[in-house]
């Protein structure tokens, strides 16, 4: 629903795709765990003048692991842009370490004008 809300403010220059399959209700994920990743994509991956792309996916590997992937066009902040505090990714990283010490994966990279993020968490704590 948050993604659909974010799409309302976009122009037709931005494409948004997501694949969140129906998951067994017994699978528990901490509340709002991935929200900062979605917020960042809408904040830093959209341009009013240039073509932009945002995509997200969520997959399960058996009953062992949940994988969240995000990709967005990368429009780096300039030194004069003071929007945001840059704390979203850092907070998520710390939260993952508290929830899943040494049992999760958190990877980001920028390549070819795109920002990529992958978060993997175990399903059994």
Buried (B, 14 or more C-beta within 10 A) or exposed (E): EEBEEBBEEBEEEBEBEBEEEEEEEEEEBEEEBBEBBBBBBBBBBBEEEEEBBBBBBBBBEEEEBBBBBBBBBBBEEEEEEEEEEEEBBEEBEEBBEEBBEEBBEBEBEEEEEBBBBBBBBEBEE
